[in-house]
Amino acid sequence: MTDPDPDPSAVWRRHAGPCVLLDGFHALKHALRFGAEVPVAVTADRAGALALAEELAPDVRDAMDALLAEVPHATYASLVPRPHPTAVAALAVRPSRAANLRALAHPPRRTPVVVLDQPRNLGNAGAVIRLAAGFGATGVVTTGTLDPWHPTVVRGGAGLHFATAVERLEVGELPPGPVFALDPEGEDIRGLKLPDDALLAFGSERSGLSRELRARADHLVALPMRPQVSSYNLATSVAMTLYHWSAAGGAPHVP
């Protein structure tokens, strides 16, 4: 729903505190597709943004047409930390924590929850959320200090935070379900079937699994890796694991 104030920059500043920054055309496209409430959207090139929508996202073209307010490029650049090549930005209302917790815990869970245990890299966290949305995972949970709704994470997730439940929890607050934790000492994943209600846990890029998460794990699982190669990138590990789950029949329905 748009704000009646005719000055887009004033509307932006009024909503900037409590809202989530959608940085770029694709972030806005995904947020609209998955039902985000967007009180304000601006662009320095309205015709260009609508042409992109016509070409790449006709399903949300009318919604963008109703939302997008054109502002001078200098005004647009003053509203965002780093201008995006598409010169589009919007603010969206973050889903309620209560709603996300209900989604994460709701039985029966038909798709896994991805758990990032004390992640450090904001871009990696965003890439994981994008992967989880693509595979139809129930949600992504982080432990530790990283905020999964940090603007850099949302940018890396291309607005797909609104396609899955994203929350930060303590290990003791994780939703129910068997925990399959990725660890080099675990059982080869190729011999396992990951259940649909699994919590798929991944350690931090530097330190691996925390002691607390390892103690909570029901199964330790290892990805195949050539000797003398130390590790995979976090998002790569998540992609391999979700693909293994989906290959056993857990892939989301595609209409």
KENU-307206 format. One record per residue (C-alpha): residue number from 1; residue in one letter; z negated, y, x. Coordinates in Angstrom, 3 decimals, decimal comma. Each point is the difference from the previous one (the first is absolute). Layout:
# residues N
@kolba:NUM | koltor:A | z:Z | y:Y | x:X;
...
***
This chain:
# residues 255
@kolba:1 | koltor:M | z:0,000 | y:0,000 | x:0,000;
@kolba:2 | koltor:T | z:1,019 | y:3,389 | x:1,422;
@kolba:3 | koltor:D | z:-2,175 | y:3,095 | x:0,257;
@kolba:4 | koltor:P | z:0,987 | y:3,030 | x:-2,150;
@kolba:5 | koltor:D | z:-0,545 | y:2,411 | x:2,936;
@kolba:6 | koltor:P | z:3,500 | y:1,240 | x:1,009;
@kolba:7 | koltor:D | z:-0,899 | y:0,354 | x:3,697;
@kolba:8 | koltor:P | z:0,426 | y:-3,464 | x:1,590;
@kolba:9 | koltor:S | z:-1,912 | y:0,931 | x:3,160;
@kolba:10 | koltor:A | z:-2,998 | y:1,180 | x:-2,067;
@kolba:11 | koltor:V | z:0,075 | y:-3,239 | x:-1,995;
@kolba:12 | koltor:W | z:0,214 | y:-1,942 | x:3,273;
@kolba:13 | koltor:R | z:-3,028 | y:1,700 | x:1,516;
@kolba:14 | koltor:R | z:-2,003 | y:-0,572 | x:-3,172;
@kolba:15 | koltor:H | z:0,637 | y:-3,763 | x:0,116;
@kolba:16 | koltor:A | z:0,114 | y:-0,561 | x:3,765;
@kolba:17 | koltor:G | z:-3,687 | y:-0,850 | x:0,463;
@kolba:18 | koltor:P | z:-0,437 | y:-2,979 | x:-2,339;
@kolba:19 | koltor:C | z:3,593 | y:-1,277 | x:0,088;
@kolba:20 | koltor:V | z:2,018 | y:-2,211 | x:2,356;
@kolba:21 | koltor:L | z:2,952 | y:1,439 | x:1,933;
@kolba:22 | koltor:L | z:3,322 | y:-1,708 | x:-0,688;
@kolba:23 | koltor:D | z:2,049 | y:0,864 | x:3,047;
@kolba:24 | koltor:G | z:3,749 | y:-0,204 | x:-0,547;
@kolba:25 | koltor:F | z:2,472 | y:-1,135 | x:-2,649;
@kolba:26 | koltor:H | z:-0,727 | y:-3,730 | x:0,310;
@kolba:27 | koltor:A | z:-3,761 | y:0,434 | x:-0,359;
@kolba:28 | koltor:L | z:0,507 | y:1,984 | x:-3,213;
@kolba:29 | koltor:K | z:2,582 | y:-2,539 | x:-1,241;
@kolba:30 | koltor:H | z:-2,366 | y:-2,943 | x:0,450;
@kolba:31 | koltor:A | z:-3,001 | y:1,801 | x:-1,436;
@kolba:32 | koltor:L | z:1,943 | y:0,867 | x:-3,157;
@kolba:33 | koltor:R | z:1,314 | y:-3,550 | x:-0,338;
@kolba:34 | koltor:F | z:-3,519 | y:-1,392 | x:0,056;
@kolba:35 | koltor:G | z:-1,540 | y:2,424 | x:-2,457;
@kolba:36 | koltor:A | z:-1,686 | y:2,612 | x:2,197;
@kolba:37 | koltor:E | z:-1,156 | y:3,211 | x:-1,650;
@kolba:38 | koltor:V | z:1,808 | y:2,796 | x:1,888;
@kolba:39 | koltor:P | z:-1,158 | y:3,506 | x:-0,940;
@kolba:40 | koltor:V | z:2,334 | y:1,855 | x:2,394;
@kolba:41 | koltor:A | z:3,089 | y:-0,722 | x:2,104;
@kolba:42 | koltor:V | z:1,941 | y:2,455 | x:2,149;
@kolba:43 | koltor:T | z:3,176 | y:-0,025 | x:2,032;
@kolba:44 | koltor:A | z:1,958 | y:2,385 | x:2,170;
@kolba:45 | koltor:D | z:3,245 | y:-1,604 | x:-1,244;
@kolba:46 | koltor:R | z:-0,145 | y:-0,919 | x:-3,672;
@kolba:47 | koltor:A | z:3,702 | y:-0,820 | x:-0,312;
@kolba:48 | koltor:G | z:-0,193 | y:-2,265 | x:3,059;
@kolba:49 | koltor:A | z:-3,117 | y:-1,790 | x:-1,276;
@kolba:50 | koltor:L | z:1,565 | y:-0,636 | x:-3,413;
@kolba:51 | koltor:A | z:3,198 | y:-1,233 | x:1,636;
@kolba:52 | koltor:L | z:-2,103 | y:-2,468 | x:1,989;
@kolba:53 | koltor:A | z:-1,681 | y:-1,100 | x:-3,221;
@kolba:54 | koltor:E | z:3,370 | y:-0,459 | x:-1,691;
@kolba:55 | koltor:E | z:1,163 | y:-2,179 | x:2,882;
@kolba:56 | koltor:L | z:-3,156 | y:-1,927 | x:0,941;
@kolba:57 | koltor:A | z:-2,396 | y:0,165 | x:-2,939;
@kolba:58 | koltor:P | z:1,753 | y:0,733 | x:-3,317;
@kolba:59 | koltor:D | z:-2,978 | y:-1,534 | x:-1,824;
@kolba:60 | koltor:V | z:-2,185 | y:2,975 | x:0,975;
@kolba:61 | koltor:R | z:2,673 | y:2,691 | x:0,182;
@kolba:62 | koltor:D | z:-1,002 | y:1,600 | x:-3,311;
@kolba:63 | koltor:A | z:-3,682 | y:-0,030 | x:0,952;
@kolba:64 | koltor:M | z:0,829 | y:1,724 | x:3,289;
@kolba:65 | koltor:D | z:2,184 | y:2,531 | x:-1,803;
@kolba:66 | koltor:A | z:-2,934 | y:0,915 | x:-2,241;
@kolba:67 | koltor:L | z:-2,479 | y:0,174 | x:2,886;
@kolba:68 | koltor:L | z:1,725 | y:1,525 | x:3,000;
@kolba:69 | koltor:A | z:-0,413 | y:3,730 | x:0,556;
@kolba:70 | koltor:E | z:2,170 | y:1,606 | x:2,660;
@kolba:71 | koltor:V | z:-1,789 | y:2,253 | x:2,489;
@kolba:72 | koltor:P | z:1,165 | y:1,705 | x:3,197;
@kolba:73 | koltor:H | z:-0,061 | y:-2,286 | x:3,026;
@kolba:74 | koltor:A | z:-2,732 | y:2,111 | x:1,606;
@kolba:75 | koltor:T | z:-2,184 | y:-0,468 | x:-3,087;
@kolba:76 | koltor:Y | z:0,656 | y:-3,742 | x:-0,049;
@kolba:77 | koltor:A | z:-0,833 | y:-0,271 | x:3,723;
@kolba:78 | koltor:S | z:-3,255 | y:1,898 | x:-0,517;
@kolba:79 | koltor:L | z:-1,205 | y:-2,605 | x:-2,516;
@kolba:80 | koltor:V | z:0,418 | y:-3,128 | x:2,146;
@kolba:81 | koltor:P | z:-1,290 | y:-0,981 | x:3,455;
@kolba:82 | koltor:R | z:3,480 | y:-0,996 | x:1,192;
@kolba:83 | koltor:P | z:3,224 | y:0,730 | x:-1,905;
@kolba:84 | koltor:H | z:1,867 | y:-3,119 | x:-1,114;
@kolba:85 | koltor:P | z:3,790 | y:-0,253 | x:0,545;
@kolba:86 | koltor:T | z:0,524 | y:-0,181 | x:-3,782;
@kolba:87 | koltor:A | z:-2,026 | y:3,221 | x:-0,495;
@kolba:88 | koltor:V | z:-1,838 | y:-1,547 | x:-2,962;
@kolba:89 | koltor:A | z:-3,759 | y:-0,139 | x:-0,496;
@kolba:90 | koltor:A | z:-2,281 | y:-0,668 | x:-2,941;
@kolba:91 | koltor:L | z:-3,650 | y:-0,495 | x:-0,866;
@kolba:92 | koltor:A | z:-1,201 | y:-3,039 | x:-1,942;
@kolba:93 | koltor:V | z:-3,314 | y:-0,895 | x:-1,595;
@kolba:94 | koltor:R | z:-1,669 | y:-2,829 | x:1,905;
@kolba:95 | koltor:P | z:-0,731 | y:-3,067 | x:-2,165;
@kolba:96 | koltor:S | z:-3,656 | y:-0,405 | x:-0,870;
@kolba:97 | koltor:R | z:-2,104 | y:-2,213 | x:2,238;
@kolba:98 | koltor:A | z:-1,341 | y:-1,807 | x:-3,056;
@kolba:99 | koltor:A | z:3,531 | y:-0,906 | x:-1,140;
@kolba:100 | koltor:N | z:0,924 | y:-1,265 | x:3,463;
@kolba:101 | koltor:L | z:-3,157 | y:-2,106 | x:0,251;
@kolba:102 | koltor:R | z:0,737 | y:-1,535 | x:-3,398;
@kolba:103 | koltor:A | z:3,531 | y:-0,870 | x:1,118;
@kolba:104 | koltor:L | z:-1,219 | y:-1,530 | x:3,259;
@kolba:105 | koltor:A | z:-2,617 | y:-2,194 | x:-1,667;
@kolba:106 | koltor:H | z:1,761 | y:-0,844 | x:-3,268;
@kolba:107 | koltor:P | z:0,274 | y:-3,777 | x:-0,509;
@kolba:108 | koltor:P | z:2,233 | y:-1,888 | x:0,214;
@kolba:109 | koltor:R | z:1,585 | y:1,834 | x:2,934;
@kolba:110 | koltor:R | z:3,616 | y:-1,114 | x:0,312;
@kolba:111 | koltor:T | z:0,771 | y:1,698 | x:3,311;
@kolba:112 | koltor:P | z:-2,047 | y:0,440 | x:3,190;
@kolba:113 | koltor:V | z:-2,050 | y:2,948 | x:1,165;
@kolba:114 | koltor:V | z:0,709 | y:1,196 | x:3,544;
@kolba:115 | koltor:V | z:-3,144 | y:0,931 | x:1,948;
@kolba:116 | koltor:L | z:0,319 | y:2,175 | x:3,103;
@kolba:117 | koltor:D | z:-3,233 | y:-0,438 | x:1,935;
@kolba:118 | koltor:Q | z:-0,892 | y:3,248 | x:1,787;
@kolba:119 | koltor:P | z:3,596 | y:1,161 | x:0,593;
@kolba:120 | koltor:R | z:0,562 | y:2,919 | x:2,357;
@kolba:121 | koltor:N | z:3,651 | y:1,018 | x:-0,315;
@kolba:122 | koltor:L | z:0,852 | y:2,142 | x:-3,026;
@kolba:123 | koltor:G | z:3,721 | y:-0,744 | x:0,159;
@kolba:124 | koltor:N | z:-0,586 | y:-3,754 | x:0,137;
@kolba:125 | koltor:A | z:-2,251 | y:0,208 | x:-3,053;
@kolba:126 | koltor:G | z:2,745 | y:1,840 | x:-1,900;
@kolba:127 | koltor:A | z:2,584 | y:-2,593 | x:1,011;
@kolba:128 | koltor:V | z:-2,304 | y:-2,783 | x:-1,235;
@kolba:129 | koltor:I | z:-0,418 | y:1,684 | x:-3,397;
@kolba:130 | koltor:R | z:3,790 | y:0,265 | x:-0,270;
@kolba:131 | koltor:L | z:0,301 | y:-3,720 | x:0,784;
@kolba:132 | koltor:A | z:-2,716 | y:-0,956 | x:-2,468;
@kolba:133 | koltor:A | z:1,730 | y:1,955 | x:-2,751;
@kolba:134 | koltor:G | z:3,317 | y:-1,648 | x:0,806;
@kolba:135 | koltor:F | z:-1,477 | y:-3,482 | x:-0,233;
@kolba:136 | koltor:G | z:-1,918 | y:0,851 | x:-3,174;
@kolba:137 | koltor:A | z:-3,435 | y:-0,476 | x:1,576;
@kolba:138 | koltor:T | z:-2,964 | y:0,864 | x:-2,210;
@kolba:139 | koltor:G | z:-1,237 | y:2,570 | x:2,479;
@kolba:140 | koltor:V | z:-0,898 | y:1,100 | x:3,510;
@kolba:141 | koltor:V | z:-3,623 | y:0,398 | x:1,043;
@kolba:142 | koltor:T | z:-1,139 | y:1,579 | x:3,249;
@kolba:143 | koltor:T | z:-3,419 | y:-0,324 | x:1,614;
@kolba:144 | koltor:G | z:-1,395 | y:2,429 | x:2,560;
@kolba:145 | koltor:T | z:0,603 | y:3,730 | x:0,356;
@kolba:146 | koltor:L | z:3,757 | y:0,354 | x:-0,586;
@kolba:147 | koltor:D | z:0,780 | y:1,663 | x:-3,337;
@kolba:148 | koltor:P | z:2,899 | y:-1,931 | x:-1,588;
@kolba:149 | koltor:W | z:0,852 | y:3,129 | x:-2,033;
@kolba:150 | koltor:H | z:0,310 | y:2,227 | x:3,074;
@kolba:151 | koltor:P | z:3,231 | y:2,084 | x:-0,234;
@kolba:152 | koltor:T | z:1,481 | y:-1,785 | x:3,027;
@kolba:153 | koltor:V | z:-0,646 | y:-3,391 | x:-1,625;
@kolba:154 | koltor:V | z:1,554 | y:1,183 | x:-3,279;
@kolba:155 | koltor:R | z:3,015 | y:1,285 | x:1,928;
@kolba:156 | koltor:G | z:0,362 | y:-3,380 | x:1,740;
@kolba:157 | koltor:G | z:-0,323 | y:-1,743 | x:-3,360;
@kolba:158 | koltor:A | z:2,830 | y:2,078 | x:-1,524;
@kolba:159 | koltor:G | z:-1,956 | y:0,642 | x:-3,198;
@kolba:160 | koltor:L | z:-0,578 | y:-3,719 | x:-0,660;
@kolba:161 | koltor:H | z:-3,773 | y:0,438 | x:-0,152;
@kolba:162 | koltor:F | z:0,677 | y:0,363 | x:-3,734;
@kolba:163 | koltor:A | z:1,620 | y:-3,453 | x:-0,179;
@kolba:164 | koltor:T | z:-3,097 | y:-1,912 | x:1,122;
@kolba:165 | koltor:A | z:-3,783 | y:0,479 | x:0,052;
@kolba:166 | koltor:V | z:-1,097 | y:1,720 | x:3,239;
@kolba:167 | koltor:E | z:-3,705 | y:0,399 | x:0,810;
@kolba:168 | koltor:R | z:-2,483 | y:0,103 | x:2,875;
@kolba:169 | koltor:L | z:-2,903 | y:-2,483 | x:-0,322;
@kolba:170 | koltor:E | z:-2,726 | y:-1,565 | x:2,087;
@kolba:171 | koltor:V | z:0,427 | y:-3,680 | x:0,858;
@kolba:172 | koltor:G | z:-2,836 | y:-0,856 | x:-2,398;
@kolba:173 | koltor:E | z:1,855 | y:1,787 | x:-2,825;
@kolba:174 | koltor:L | z:3,271 | y:-1,943 | x:0,313;
@kolba:175 | koltor:P | z:1,334 | y:-1,408 | x:-3,265;
@kolba:176 | koltor:P | z:-0,473 | y:-3,710 | x:-0,691;
@kolba:177 | koltor:G | z:2,415 | y:-2,558 | x:1,390;
@kolba:178 | koltor:P | z:0,482 | y:-2,229 | x:3,044;
@kolba:179 | koltor:V | z:0,336 | y:1,980 | x:3,228;
@kolba:180 | koltor:F | z:2,810 | y:-1,083 | x:2,320;
@kolba:181 | koltor:A | z:-0,535 | y:1,995 | x:3,194;
@kolba:182 | koltor:L | z:2,696 | y:0,261 | x:2,662;
@kolba:183 | koltor:D | z:-1,290 | y:-1,056 | x:3,405;
@kolba:184 | koltor:P | z:1,676 | y:-1,545 | x:3,085;
@kolba:185 | koltor:E | z:-2,523 | y:-2,868 | x:-0,124;
@kolba:186 | koltor:G | z:0,837 | y:-0,871 | x:-3,599;
@kolba:187 | koltor:E | z:2,093 | y:-2,736 | x:-1,551;
@kolba:188 | koltor:D | z:3,783 | y:0,444 | x:0,217;
@kolba:189 | koltor:I | z:1,078 | y:1,814 | x:-3,170;
@kolba:190 | koltor:R | z:3,100 | y:-2,176 | x:-0,278;
@kolba:191 | koltor:G | z:-2,162 | y:-2,921 | x:-1,110;
@kolba:192 | koltor:L | z:-1,837 | y:1,944 | x:-2,707;
@kolba:193 | koltor:K | z:0,649 | y:1,117 | x:-3,566;
@kolba:194 | koltor:L | z:-1,638 | y:3,340 | x:-0,639;
@kolba:195 | koltor:P | z:-1,451 | y:0,204 | x:-3,525;
@kolba:196 | koltor:D | z:1,040 | y:2,822 | x:-2,296;
@kolba:197 | koltor:D | z:-3,567 | y:1,334 | x:-0,227;
@kolba:198 | koltor:A | z:-0,511 | y:0,069 | x:3,782;
@kolba:199 | koltor:L | z:-1,395 | y:2,912 | x:1,975;
@kolba:200 | koltor:L | z:2,288 | y:0,206 | x:3,046;
@kolba:201 | koltor:A | z:-2,061 | y:1,677 | x:2,731;
@kolba:202 | koltor:F | z:1,354 | y:1,570 | x:3,188;
@kolba:203 | koltor:G | z:-2,061 | y:1,342 | x:2,881;
@kolba:204 | koltor:S | z:0,419 | y:3,351 | x:1,697;
@kolba:205 | koltor:E | z:2,854 | y:0,605 | x:2,389;
@kolba:206 | koltor:R | z:-2,335 | y:-0,027 | x:3,028;
@kolba:207 | koltor:S | z:-3,066 | y:-2,052 | x:-0,841;
@kolba:208 | koltor:G | z:1,118 | y:-2,630 | x:-2,470;
@kolba:209 | koltor:L | z:-2,345 | y:-1,127 | x:-2,755;
@kolba:210 | koltor:S | z:-3,471 | y:1,502 | x:-0,214;
@kolba:211 | koltor:R | z:-2,944 | y:-2,373 | x:0,222;
@kolba:212 | koltor:E | z:-0,863 | y:0,729 | x:-3,629;
@kolba:213 | koltor:L | z:3,479 | y:-0,785 | x:-1,311;
@kolba:214 | koltor:R | z:0,301 | y:-3,131 | x:2,114;
@kolba:215 | koltor:A | z:-3,299 | y:-1,246 | x:-1,469;
@kolba:216 | koltor:R | z:1,363 | y:0,654 | x:-3,521;
@kolba:217 | koltor:A | z:3,241 | y:-1,925 | x:0,682;
@kolba:218 | koltor:D | z:0,596 | y:-3,353 | x:-1,676;
@kolba:219 | koltor:H | z:3,002 | y:-0,836 | x:2,205;
@kolba:220 | koltor:L | z:1,283 | y:1,270 | x:3,345;
@kolba:221 | koltor:V | z:3,791 | y:0,094 | x:0,123;
@kolba:222 | koltor:A | z:2,337 | y:0,500 | x:2,969;
@kolba:223 | koltor:L | z:3,579 | y:1,252 | x:0,037;
@kolba:224 | koltor:P | z:2,439 | y:-1,834 | x:2,279;
@kolba:225 | koltor:M | z:0,344 | y:1,867 | x:3,280;
@kolba:226 | koltor:R | z:1,601 | y:-0,715 | x:3,330;
@kolba:227 | koltor:P | z:-2,521 | y:-0,563 | x:2,833;
@kolba:228 | koltor:Q | z:-0,802 | y:3,083 | x:2,091;
@kolba:229 | koltor:V | z:0,896 | y:2,371 | x:-2,863;
@kolba:230 | koltor:S | z:-3,258 | y:1,718 | x:-0,822;
@kolba:231 | koltor:S | z:0,416 | y:1,056 | x:-3,636;
@kolba:232 | koltor:Y | z:2,228 | y:1,246 | x:-2,779;
@kolba:233 | koltor:N | z:-0,040 | y:3,460 | x:-1,502;
@kolba:234 | koltor:L | z:-2,348 | y:0,129 | x:-3,006;
@kolba:235 | koltor:A | z:2,730 | y:0,685 | x:-2,551;
@kolba:236 | koltor:T | z:2,110 | y:-2,805 | x:1,469;
@kolba:237 | koltor:S | z:-2,904 | y:-2,439 | x:-0,356;
@kolba:238 | koltor:V | z:-0,511 | y:1,027 | x:-3,618;
@kolba:239 | koltor:A | z:3,728 | y:-0,355 | x:-0,727;
@kolba:240 | koltor:M | z:0,114 | y:-3,500 | x:1,488;
@kolba:241 | koltor:T | z:-3,066 | y:-1,098 | x:-1,945;
@kolba:242 | koltor:L | z:1,153 | y:1,428 | x:-3,326;
@kolba:243 | koltor:Y | z:3,413 | y:-1,567 | x:0,496;
@kolba:244 | koltor:H | z:-1,625 | y:-3,371 | x:0,665;
@kolba:245 | koltor:W | z:-1,993 | y:0,383 | x:-3,243;
@kolba:246 | koltor:S | z:3,094 | y:1,044 | x:-1,979;
@kolba:247 | koltor:A | z:2,155 | y:-2,824 | x:1,390;
@kolba:248 | koltor:A | z:-2,289 | y:-2,505 | x:-1,720;
@kolba:249 | koltor:G | z:0,889 | y:1,503 | x:-3,360;
@kolba:250 | koltor:G | z:-2,254 | y:3,039 | x:-0,134;
@kolba:251 | koltor:A | z:2,706 | y:2,652 | x:0,210;
@kolba:252 | koltor:P | z:-0,150 | y:2,641 | x:-2,770;
@kolba:253 | koltor:H | z:2,393 | y:-0,316 | x:-2,924;
@kolba:254 | koltor:V | z:3,095 | y:2,145 | x:0,464;
@kolba:255 | koltor:P | z:1,618 | y:0,956 | x:-3,335;
***
